[in-house]
Amino acid sequence: MITYKSLNEQNHRITELSNVLQYLLRDRAMCDTETCCNLFSNYMSLVQEHIDTVDKNMYTDLLGSPDEKVNNVAKNFMSGSVEVKKILRSFGKQWCPTKNNNDLRIKDHEQFLGAIDELFDIVLQRIQDETEHLYPLVRSLGA
């Protein structure tokens, strides 16, 4: 079973990498560096791992609750997980043609910045929603 401490540490690492990458990727020359590509690959892996961890450990008790509101929260987060995974796959296909996301391919930097900002916003909003809504609800059920 995953601990809230571990989940919060994952969230912190993802948030930190989002902030660093958002800063680095503004400079077009940085986008082509191996270091930046490795950081981005790490970011994509951490987000995927975190979503998988939450999916595996958070919803069972919520879905088993007799309270319809609790069930709906679980279903909404599960639906959100599917969306985030879809967005990650789509982003990876467009901007990271190699399997390990270790090679950013950017033809239009402005378009890339729009896409990466949207990705970061979605992931950071998801983290905030988990922290403010999902984790407290799971805790309140004694899970």
Buried (B, 14 or more C-beta within 10 A) or exposed (E): EEEEEEBBEBBEBBBEBBEEBBEBBEEEEBBEEEEBBEBBBBBBEBBBEBBEBBBEBBBEBBEEBEEEEBBEBBEEBBEBBEEBBEBBEEBBEEBBEEEEBBBBEBEEEEEBBEBBEEBBEBBBEBBEBBBEEBBEBBEEEEB
